Amino acid sequence: MRCPGQDSRYWKPGAIFEVSCPQCGSPIEFFKDEPTRRCKKCGHKMINPKMDFGCASYCKFAEQCLGDLPPELLAQRKELLKDRVAIEMKHYFKQDFKRIGHATKVARYAEQIVGEEKGDPAVVLSAAYLHDIGIHEAERKYGSTDGRYQEVEGPAIARDILTKLGAHPELIDEVCDIIGHHHHPRPEETTNFKALYDADLIVNLEEAQNENGMNKEKLGDLIEKNFLTETGRQLAKSILLN
């Protein structure tokens, strides 16, 4: 059985159409299920402008269904994955708005840091949304939300979520590794880990400052000594010290 969206039996008028080549202006004929086609006149490879790639953002069979995906689609696929991870995180935490809010803020700061530090946004944002996903199991099993218990319980839950979404195995492995020690940096860390760690630290310090207040001199000293990226350090200063 083929995907109904790609099965010609379900096609409607307009499933075969022409567009102008952006390079030479010659007509290029597309079938609706073709991800790309080359212009017969100039050889330019063009992405199908009418194709709906929404399912390919998460479907693990996308490559088999659509063939070799163009780089633009691969980038879109990763971008849409993090949105689906965010939704799954919210479903998992249900009415726990404190944890949802924390994860969302970490993801927002992580997105700023990873862009400057040239890491992988799909890995970092997936880890950001799921970094505390083990907190409920930690409370249930150990009666504690301590970070080390979250690190024990979180990876398996994150792996289930990412596997269900059809994420690439290498991405799943890296995200789970980050979650499994996100409070405890190793001597040598990846850019992706550093971006998540710094974003989480900003939110943790921000929450501590709002709840208990903190001397700005002490806070400034913590920022100088504990951040792993310069981008994270400068972002922390702009948020916490101004």
Backbone as CSV, one residue per row, in Angstrom:
resi,resn,N_x,N_y,N_z,CA_x,CA_y,CA_z,C_x,C_y,C_z
1,MET,0.847,-1.205,0.000,0.000,0.000,0.000,0.875,1.244,0.000
2,ARG,0.608,2.169,-0.922,1.361,3.409,-0.987,0.729,4.462,-0.092
3,CYS,1.546,5.443,0.269,1.015,6.601,0.985,-0.060,7.250,0.116
4,PRO,-1.283,7.505,0.645,-2.350,8.084,-0.173,-1.963,9.397,-0.833
5,GLY,-1.117,10.166,-0.164,-0.701,11.439,-0.739,0.150,11.295,-1.977
6,GLN,0.799,10.126,-2.141,1.663,9.904,-3.285,1.059,8.912,-4.285
7,ASP,-0.080,8.311,-3.977,-0.705,7.314,-4.834,-1.516,8.014,-5.920
8,SER,-1.183,7.753,-7.210,-1.823,8.457,-8.321,-3.324,8.184,-8.401
9,ARG,-3.805,7.115,-7.762,-5.240,6.833,-7.790,-6.043,7.916,-7.072
10,TYR,-5.394,8.640,-6.181,-6.081,9.671,-5.411,-5.823,11.072,-5.973
11,TRP,-5.118,11.156,-7.089,-4.774,12.466,-7.637,-6.001,13.171,-8.208
12,LYS,-5.950,14.490,-8.170,-7.006,15.334,-8.706,-6.439,16.156,-9.866
13,PRO,-7.280,16.860,-10.614,-6.762,17.712,-11.680,-5.701,18.672,-11.157
14,GLY,-4.657,18.849,-11.944,-3.553,19.695,-11.511,-2.398,18.910,-10.933
15,ALA,-2.529,17.581,-10.888,-1.449,16.751,-10.349,-0.224,16.760,-11.253
16,ILE,-0.426,17.093,-12.550,0.685,17.270,-13.483,0.632,18.723,-13.947
17,PHE,1.740,19.422,-13.794,1.727,20.862,-14.064,3.094,21.321,-14.550
18,GLU,3.153,22.535,-15.063,4.396,23.126,-15.542,4.730,24.371,-14.733
19,VAL,6.027,24.572,-14.511,6.527,25.800,-13.898,7.708,26.282,-14.724
20,SER,8.031,27.543,-14.588,9.151,28.103,-15.335,10.448,27.882,-14.586
21,CYS,11.486,27.499,-15.289,12.809,27.336,-14.685,13.300,28.689,-14.189
22,PRO,13.731,28.792,-12.935,14.193,30.079,-12.406,15.502,30.551,-13.038
23,GLN,16.206,29.654,-13.733,17.482,30.030,-14.340,17.321,30.522,-15.780
24,CYS,16.538,29.777,-16.582,16.447,30.139,-18.005,15.035,30.437,-18.473
25,GLY,14.032,30.170,-17.645,12.659,30.472,-18.010,11.952,29.410,-18.809
26,SER,12.624,28.327,-19.151,11.993,27.250,-19.914,10.995,26.500,-19.047
27,PRO,9.944,25.923,-19.659,8.958,25.183,-18.869,9.528,23.855,-18.359
28,ILE,9.216,23.527,-17.086,9.584,22.240,-16.490,8.300,21.559,-16.071
29,GLU,8.079,20.348,-16.577,6.868,19.598,-16.230,7.110,18.772,-14.967
30,PHE,6.216,18.914,-14.004,6.291,18.174,-12.751,5.085,17.268,-12.592
31,PHE,5.315,16.066,-12.088,4.254,15.267,-11.495,4.254,15.606,-10.006
32,LYS,3.092,15.593,-9.375,2.993,16.081,-7.995,3.851,15.303,-7.005
33,ASP,4.217,14.035,-7.344,4.992,13.229,-6.403,6.497,13.266,-6.670
34,GLU,6.924,14.136,-7.589,8.359,14.253,-7.879,8.970,15.333,-7.003
35,PRO,9.932,14.994,-6.140,10.528,16.024,-5.290,11.366,17.029,-6.061
36,THR,12.061,16.574,-7.120,12.899,17.482,-7.917,12.827,17.073,-9.385
37,ARG,13.191,18.020,-10.258,13.355,17.731,-11.682,14.399,18.681,-12.261
38,ARG,15.091,18.225,-13.296,16.089,19.052,-13.968,15.497,19.694,-15.220
39,CYS,15.872,20.928,-15.437,15.472,21.626,-16.654,16.180,20.994,-17.853
40,LYS,15.409,20.631,-18.881,15.995,19.987,-20.048,16.890,20.947,-20.845
41,LYS,16.662,22.247,-20.682,17.431,23.211,-21.460,18.749,23.584,-20.786
42,CYS,18.706,23.952,-19.470,19.934,24.438,-18.816,20.483,23.489,-17.758
43,GLY,19.712,22.440,-17.402,20.204,21.471,-16.432,19.990,21.847,-14.979
44,HIS,19.333,22.978,-14.711,19.092,23.398,-13.317,18.183,22.396,-12.609
45,LYS,18.562,21.994,-11.377,17.752,21.084,-10.578,16.825,21.893,-9.688
46,MET,15.525,21.685,-9.859,14.525,22.493,-9.179,13.684,21.639,-8.248
47,ILE,13.401,22.150,-7.056,12.508,21.479,-6.120,11.063,21.722,-6.542
48,ASN,10.252,20.681,-6.452,8.837,20.779,-6.781,8.178,21.844,-5.898
49,PRO,7.714,22.966,-6.486,7.177,24.057,-5.664,5.811,23.765,-5.059
50,LYS,5.139,22.714,-5.535,3.791,22.407,-5.044,3.751,21.162,-4.173
51,MET,4.885,20.543,-3.944,4.870,19.287,-3.200,4.784,19.566,-1.702
52,ASP,3.933,18.838,-1.027,3.771,18.973,0.425,4.747,18.027,1.113
53,PHE,5.771,18.610,1.734,6.788,17.807,2.397,6.510,17.644,3.887
54,GLY,5.297,17.976,4.326,5.027,17.936,5.762,5.282,16.576,6.378
55,CYS,4.810,15.505,5.730,4.987,14.175,6.308,6.453,13.780,6.340
56,ALA,7.240,14.284,5.371,8.660,13.915,5.301,9.460,14.514,6.442
57,SER,8.867,15.470,7.160,9.591,16.065,8.280,9.743,15.094,9.431
58,TYR,8.906,14.046,9.467,8.995,13.110,10.582,8.914,11.643,10.171
59,CYS,8.421,11.349,8.959,8.211,9.961,8.579,9.536,9.256,8.327
60,LYS,9.754,8.118,8.988,11.020,7.409,8.856,11.175,6.734,7.500
61,PHE,10.086,6.683,6.727,10.151,6.082,5.398,10.238,7.140,4.295
62,ALA,10.535,8.381,4.675,10.504,9.473,3.696,11.477,9.247,2.551
63,GLU,12.697,8.765,2.867,13.680,8.567,1.810,13.198,7.539,0.796
64,GLN,12.599,6.439,1.282,12.099,5.411,0.376,10.910,5.930,-0.437
65,CYS,10.086,6.755,0.184,8.891,7.257,-0.474,9.216,8.315,-1.519
66,LEU,10.124,9.234,-1.162,10.392,10.389,-2.003,11.703,10.303,-2.758
67,GLY,12.492,9.275,-2.504,13.788,9.184,-3.162,14.819,10.009,-2.427
68,ASP,15.868,10.426,-3.121,16.918,11.238,-2.507,16.369,12.621,-2.198
69,LEU,16.292,12.937,-0.905,15.740,14.219,-0.514,16.749,15.335,-0.752
70,PRO,16.319,16.462,-1.309,17.240,17.580,-1.530,17.663,18.205,-0.210
71,PRO,18.819,18.901,-0.197,19.303,19.510,1.051,18.291,20.436,1.702
72,GLU,17.528,21.170,0.886,16.542,22.085,1.442,15.489,21.346,2.250
73,LEU,15.091,20.158,1.773,14.094,19.369,2.493,14.683,18.758,3.746
74,LEU,15.938,18.310,3.660,16.570,17.747,4.847,16.635,18.778,5.960
75,ALA,16.939,20.035,5.601,16.970,21.105,6.599,15.582,21.334,7.172
76,GLN,14.562,21.310,6.315,13.186,21.495,6.778,12.760,20.342,7.673
77,ARG,13.221,19.139,7.331,12.858,17.960,8.113,13.345,18.103,9.547
78,LYS,14.582,18.550,9.719,15.122,18.741,11.069,14.393,19.873,11.788
79,GLU,14.076,20.936,11.049,13.394,22.077,11.658,12.026,21.671,12.189
80,LEU,11.281,20.880,11.412,9.958,20.468,11.842,10.007,19.419,12.942
81,LEU,11.096,18.648,13.004,11.222,17.643,14.056,11.187,18.291,15.430
82,LYS,11.899,19.384,15.608,11.968,19.993,16.946,10.601,20.518,17.380
83,ASP,9.768,20.934,16.408,8.416,21.363,16.772,7.586,20.190,17.278
84,ARG,7.753,19.027,16.658,7.023,17.842,17.092,7.529,17.346,18.444
85,VAL,8.846,17.493,18.684,9.400,17.131,19.992,8.795,18.023,21.074
86,ALA,8.659,19.307,20.778,8.066,20.233,21.745,6.637,19.821,22.090
87,ILE,5.880,19.410,21.090,4.502,18.970,21.322,4.470,17.717,22.195
88,GLU,5.362,16.764,21.895,5.400,15.527,22.678,5.800,15.802,24.127
89,MET,6.727,16.742,24.317,7.126,17.116,25.678,5.927,17.661,26.453
90,LYS,5.136,18.504,25.822,3.963,19.084,26.483,2.924,18.007,26.793
91,HIS,2.745,17.072,25.866,1.814,15.973,26.126,2.281,15.129,27.314
92,TYR,3.586,14.905,27.391,4.124,14.063,28.460,3.941,14.736,29.823
93,PHE,4.251,16.033,29.900,4.163,16.729,31.184,2.725,17.127,31.556
94,LYS,1.802,17.092,30.579,0.378,17.348,30.816,0.162,18.703,31.505
95,GLN,-0.287,18.690,32.759,-0.599,19.937,33.467,0.580,20.487,34.266
96,ASP,1.750,19.907,34.095,2.925,20.381,34.827,3.519,21.582,34.090
97,PHE,2.869,22.729,34.241,3.246,23.914,33.473,4.608,24.468,33.886
98,LYS,5.021,24.180,35.113,6.338,24.632,35.551,7.424,23.969,34.707
99,ARG,7.320,22.655,34.508,8.336,21.944,33.726,8.233,22.289,32.245
100,ILE,7.014,22.472,31.757,6.835,22.869,30.360,7.464,24.237,30.118
101,GLY,7.209,25.156,31.030,7.775,26.499,30.893,9.291,26.487,30.955
102,HIS,9.838,25.682,31.863,11.293,25.583,31.987,11.910,25.063,30.687
103,ALA,11.365,23.964,30.167,11.914,23.372,28.949,11.806,24.326,27.770
104,THR,10.695,25.049,27.693,10.492,25.980,26.582,11.503,27.118,26.631
105,LYS,11.777,27.635,27.834,12.769,28.711,27.958,14.173,28.203,27.636
106,VAL,14.496,26.998,28.093,15.804,26.426,27.776,15.962,26.299,26.263
107,ALA,14.909,25.843,25.589,14.974,25.706,24.133,15.162,27.063,23.460
108,ARG,14.511,28.076,23.971,14.632,29.408,23.371,16.062,29.929,23.487
109,TYR,16.672,29.776,24.663,18.057,30.232,24.829,19.021,29.334,24.056
110,ALA,18.738,28.033,24.043,19.609,27.093,23.328,19.649,27.404,21.837
111,GLU,18.510,27.820,21.297,18.452,28.151,19.872,19.365,29.338,19.551
112,GLN,19.425,30.317,20.443,20.309,31.461,20.237,21.770,31.037,20.332
113,ILE,22.082,30.201,21.313,23.475,29.801,21.529,23.977,28.914,20.405
114,VAL,23.184,27.915,20.016,23.651,26.950,19.015,23.865,27.614,17.662
115,GLY,23.073,28.656,17.367,23.263,29.363,16.106,24.609,30.062,16.033
116,GLU,24.994,30.671,17.129,26.283,31.375,17.179,27.452,30.405,17.267
117,GLU,27.254,29.295,17.956,28.347,28.348,18.179,28.475,27.306,17.061
118,LYS,27.586,27.364,16.072,27.654,26.481,14.892,27.470,25.000,15.248
119,GLY,26.543,24.720,16.171,26.204,23.331,16.478,25.039,22.869,15.621
120,ASP,24.438,21.752,15.992,23.323,21.173,15.251,22.020,21.529,15.959
121,PRO,21.219,22.439,15.390,19.987,22.861,16.068,19.024,21.717,16.356
122,ALA,18.947,20.727,15.457,18.001,19.626,15.670,18.364,18.841,16.922
123,VAL,19.646,18.573,17.110,20.100,17.848,18.296,19.889,18.691,19.549
124,VAL,20.338,19.928,19.492,20.312,20.787,20.684,18.886,21.091,21.114
125,LEU,18.014,21.406,20.174,16.643,21.753,20.547,15.855,20.529,20.998
126,SER,16.120,19.383,20.395,15.480,18.152,20.892,15.925,17.873,22.321
127,ALA,17.220,18.024,22.579,17.738,17.821,23.936,17.181,18.867,24.903
128,ALA,17.025,20.092,24.421,16.507,21.156,25.287,15.074,20.859,25.732
129,TYR,14.248,20.453,24.805,12.856,20.150,25.155,12.734,18.912,26.050
130,LEU,13.693,17.987,25.925,13.571,16.707,26.634,14.570,16.545,27.783
131,HIS,15.366,17.560,28.083,16.468,17.345,29.035,15.979,16.961,30.432
132,ASP,14.815,17.444,30.839,14.272,17.108,32.166,13.121,16.109,32.080
133,ILE,13.026,15.384,30.987,11.866,14.514,30.760,11.786,13.377,31.786
134,GLY,12.883,13.082,32.463,12.887,12.021,33.472,12.502,12.472,34.866
135,ILE,12.100,13.730,35.021,11.892,14.273,36.358,10.713,13.620,37.081
136,HIS,9.640,13.282,36.377,8.499,12.637,37.030,8.849,11.225,37.497
137,GLU,9.591,10.496,36.660,10.018,9.164,37.072,10.983,9.241,38.242
138,ALA,11.846,10.274,38.262,12.764,10.458,39.386,11.991,10.679,40.682
139,GLU,10.954,11.500,40.604,10.118,11.741,41.789,9.410,10.463,42.228
140,ARG,8.909,9.711,41.246,8.153,8.498,41.576,9.051,7.419,42.184
141,LYS,10.240,7.232,41.609,11.111,6.144,42.050,11.969,6.501,43.257
142,TYR,12.452,7.738,43.279,13.443,8.108,44.304,12.948,9.189,45.263
143,GLY,11.751,9.727,45.004,11.239,10.787,45.855,12.074,12.043,45.780
144,SER,12.720,12.266,44.646,13.637,13.396,44.493,13.669,13.849,43.044
145,THR,13.866,15.144,42.839,14.060,15.693,41.493,15.527,15.992,41.226
146,ASP,16.397,15.459,42.048,17.831,15.710,41.892,18.291,15.367,40.476
147,GLY,19.223,16.166,39.972,19.678,16.015,38.600,20.195,14.638,38.254
148,ARG,20.877,13.985,39.204,21.453,12.673,38.884,20.373,11.628,38.641
149,TYR,19.222,11.779,39.277,18.126,10.840,39.042,17.433,11.133,37.707
150,GLN,17.345,12.411,37.373,16.810,12.772,36.058,17.678,12.185,34.950
151,GLU,18.977,12.211,35.158,19.912,11.694,34.155,19.772,10.184,33.983
152,VAL,19.394,9.493,35.051,19.191,8.046,34.978,17.896,7.718,34.229
153,GLU,16.833,8.439,34.531,15.514,8.089,34.012,15.187,8.741,32.671
154,GLY,15.817,9.865,32.369,15.437,10.629,31.183,15.735,9.997,29.837
155,PRO,16.930,9.406,29.631,17.264,8.918,28.287,16.281,7.905,27.707
156,ALA,15.803,6.968,28.494,14.883,5.950,27.967,13.569,6.578,27.506
157,ILE,13.069,7.544,28.260,11.820,8.211,27.884,12.035,9.035,26.620
158,ALA,13.149,9.751,26.571,13.473,10.545,25.387,13.625,9.658,24.156
159,ARG,14.258,8.515,24.333,14.452,7.591,23.204,13.100,7.104,22.663
160,ASP,12.175,6.801,23.551,10.846,6.364,23.107,10.158,7.458,22.294
161,ILE,10.245,8.690,22.779,9.598,9.809,22.090,10.209,10.029,20.712
162,LEU,11.535,10.080,20.650,12.208,10.354,19.388,12.055,9.207,18.397
163,THR,12.044,7.988,18.903,11.840,6.835,18.025,10.439,6.868,17.424
164,LYS,9.454,7.203,18.238,8.078,7.307,17.748,7.952,8.368,16.658
165,LEU,8.748,9.425,16.768,8.709,10.500,15.776,9.527,10.179,14.531
166,GLY,10.216,9.031,14.537,10.993,8.643,13.365,12.294,9.403,13.210
167,ALA,12.850,9.923,14.299,14.123,10.650,14.224,15.251,9.711,13.824
168,HIS,16.297,10.277,13.252,17.440,9.476,12.817,18.126,8.854,14.032
169,PRO,18.553,7.585,13.931,19.194,6.922,15.086,20.387,7.680,15.657
170,GLU,21.192,8.293,14.807,22.352,9.034,15.321,21.915,10.240,16.139
171,LEU,20.862,10.917,15.694,20.336,12.044,16.467,19.798,11.549,17.801
172,ILE,19.061,10.450,17.785,18.509,9.901,19.023,19.624,9.569,20.010
173,ASP,20.676,8.910,19.517,21.779,8.524,20.401,22.446,9.743,21.028
174,GLU,22.664,10.786,20.223,23.346,11.964,20.764,22.473,12.708,21.762
175,VAL,21.190,12.848,21.446,20.281,13.532,22.367,20.215,12.778,23.695
176,CYS,20.101,11.460,23.626,20.012,10.666,24.861,21.309,10.727,25.664
177,ASP,22.429,10.775,24.975,23.704,10.917,25.679,23.773,12.249,26.413
178,ILE,23.332,13.325,25.750,23.327,14.644,26.399,22.421,14.641,27.617
179,ILE,21.212,14.099,27.461,20.265,14.067,28.579,20.827,13.248,29.736
180,GLY,21.565,12.183,29.417,22.092,11.293,30.444,23.205,11.866,31.298
181,HIS,23.713,13.063,30.942,24.713,13.705,31.823,24.625,15.229,31.741
182,HIS,23.402,15.745,31.504,23.278,17.170,31.201,23.613,18.087,32.379
183,HIS,23.676,17.552,33.579,24.114,18.358,34.733,25.605,18.169,35.038
184,HIS,26.247,17.238,34.349,27.617,16.875,34.699,28.511,16.832,33.453
185,PRO,29.086,17.980,33.066,29.942,18.015,31.876,31.159,17.109,32.027
186,ARG,31.538,16.479,30.928,32.772,15.702,30.889,33.950,16.628,30.569
187,PRO,35.173,16.152,30.756,36.339,17.003,30.465,36.341,17.558,29.040
188,GLU,35.931,16.738,28.081,35.829,17.190,26.692,34.371,17.048,26.259
189,GLU,33.768,18.156,25.836,32.357,18.116,25.461,32.137,18.640,24.044
190,THR,31.031,18.196,23.431,30.664,18.646,22.101,30.048,20.042,22.167
191,THR,30.040,20.706,21.040,29.374,22.003,20.946,27.899,21.873,21.279
192,ASN,27.281,20.777,20.847,25.849,20.585,21.112,25.579,20.475,22.609
193,PHE,26.412,19.708,23.323,26.237,19.600,24.773,26.404,20.970,25.427
194,LYS,27.441,21.690,25.033,27.726,22.989,25.653,26.569,23.962,25.470
195,ALA,25.962,23.948,24.291,24.838,24.856,24.037,23.659,24.532,24.950
196,LEU,23.361,23.244,25.102,22.260,22.849,25.987,22.594,23.163,27.440
197,TYR,23.799,22.842,27.858,24.204,23.063,29.245,24.094,24.545,29.610
198,ASP,24.607,25.417,28.747,24.585,26.849,29.043,23.158,27.391,29.068
199,ALA,22.314,26.935,28.145,20.923,27.396,28.128,20.196,26.972,29.406
200,ASP,20.416,25.736,29.832,19.797,25.241,31.062,20.299,26.010,32.277
201,LEU,21.593,26.323,32.273,22.167,27.064,33.400,21.583,28.470,33.487
202,ILE,21.388,29.115,32.349,20.774,30.443,32.359,19.399,30.393,33.013
203,VAL,18.576,29.425,32.608,17.221,29.333,33.151,17.248,28.978,34.630
204,ASN,18.139,28.068,35.013,18.236,27.712,36.435,18.648,28.912,37.286
205,LEU,19.605,29.692,36.811,20.033,30.887,37.554,18.925,31.940,37.573
206,GLU,18.221,32.058,36.446,17.119,33.016,36.376,16.024,32.651,37.367
207,GLU,15.700,31.358,37.460,14.670,30.909,38.396,15.124,31.102,39.838
208,ALA,16.387,30.816,40.112,16.922,31.004,41.464,16.905,32.478,41.858
209,GLN,17.240,33.330,40.909,17.247,34.767,41.185,15.837,35.273,41.461
210,ASN,14.864,34.782,40.708,13.487,35.220,40.910,12.913,34.718,42.230
211,GLU,13.309,33.506,42.636,12.760,32.916,43.855,13.443,33.422,45.118
212,ASN,14.758,33.535,45.072,15.512,33.831,46.296,16.293,35.138,46.261
213,GLY,16.430,35.695,45.073,17.297,36.863,44.959,18.749,36.437,45.044
214,MET,19.628,37.153,44.390,21.035,36.795,44.412,21.868,38.054,44.211
215,ASN,22.896,38.185,45.017,23.813,39.309,44.889,24.406,39.328,43.483
216,LYS,24.372,40.500,42.817,24.825,40.575,41.430,26.317,40.292,41.296
217,GLU,27.067,40.632,42.318,28.499,40.341,42.267,28.736,38.831,42.290
218,LYS,28.006,38.132,43.153,28.109,36.675,43.220,27.611,36.040,41.924
219,LEU,26.513,36.582,41.391,25.954,36.064,40.151,26.934,36.251,38.993
220,GLY,27.564,37.414,38.949,28.553,37.671,37.905,29.722,36.711,37.989
221,ASP,30.138,36.386,39.207,31.238,35.441,39.397,30.847,34.041,38.923
222,LEU,29.600,33.629,39.214,29.104,32.330,38.754,29.083,32.266,37.227
223,ILE,28.671,33.344,36.616,28.610,33.384,35.152,29.998,33.252,34.547
224,GLU,30.972,33.964,35.095,32.326,33.906,34.550,32.934,32.514,34.661
225,LYS,32.631,31.794,35.726,33.317,30.528,36.000,32.614,29.285,35.459
226,ASN,31.313,29.353,35.204,30.566,28.115,34.981,30.033,27.892,33.573
227,PHE,30.076,28.890,32.720,29.545,28.703,31.378,30.588,28.087,30.463
228,LEU,30.104,27.291,29.503,30.994,26.531,28.627,31.215,27.186,27.276
229,THR,30.369,28.154,26.915,30.538,28.868,25.655,30.546,30.364,25.921
230,GLU,31.233,31.084,25.079,31.253,32.532,25.228,29.884,33.126,24.885
231,THR,29.205,32.526,23.922,27.858,32.990,23.574,26.916,32.844,24.768
232,GLY,26.978,31.699,25.443,26.142,31.482,26.615,26.473,32.454,27.732
233,ARG,27.761,32.711,27.923,28.193,33.631,28.977,27.668,35.044,28.720
234,GLN,27.789,35.506,27.497,27.326,36.856,27.172,25.807,36.956,27.233
235,LEU,25.129,35.893,26.812,23.668,35.882,26.896,23.219,35.899,28.343
236,ALA,23.903,35.166,29.204,23.582,35.151,30.634,23.756,36.530,31.243
237,LYS,24.825,37.207,30.885,25.060,38.564,31.412,23.947,39.504,30.994
238,SER,23.540,39.407,29.713,22.496,40.319,29.222,21.150,40.063,29.889
239,ILE,20.886,38.810,30.240,19.604,38.451,30.855,19.612,38.659,32.361
240,LEU,20.697,38.289,33.021,20.724,38.219,34.481,21.329,39.443,35.166
241,LEU,22.195,40.154,34.479,22.890,41.249,35.131,22.366,42.619,34.743
242,ASN,21.542,42.689,33.709,21.003,43.985,33.272,19.564,44.136,33.743
